[in-house]
Amino acid sequence: MSVLWQKRTHGVPRRRRQWERTVAIAIVALTLVVTLLILAYLTLVASNVRLARQIWKVGEAVMTQERVNEALRVEIARQSAIPRLQERSLALGFVPAEEVDFVRLDEEGGER
């Protein structure tokens, strides 16, 4: 038997092959774990971007509604001004009161 045959069948090469197989399995497992972590991170980033876009759209909608509400408040103030109300009442045929009669009520709610 040659020395070369003994090394291939007994001892060092066999142990080295097992070690190389273990290292290869560890590298593959590490690669899979890193790949899964990267995919999870990218999924999280995509979710954050989607949520940020939705928040941005909701913020824009709120600002639009605030502008509409402010315009409506201005219109209400314009229509509720005393000169405008007097003008509208005259246009509807109402006339200013010349004499005003007040009714005084006692504390019990009856007329006096």
Buried (B, 14 or more C-beta within 10 A) or exposed (E): EEEEEEEEEEEEEEEEEEEEEEEEEEEEEEEEEEEEEEEEEEEEEEEEEEEEEEEEEEEEEEEEEEEEEEEEEEEEEEEEEEEEEEEEEEEEEEEEEEEEEEEEEEEEEEEE
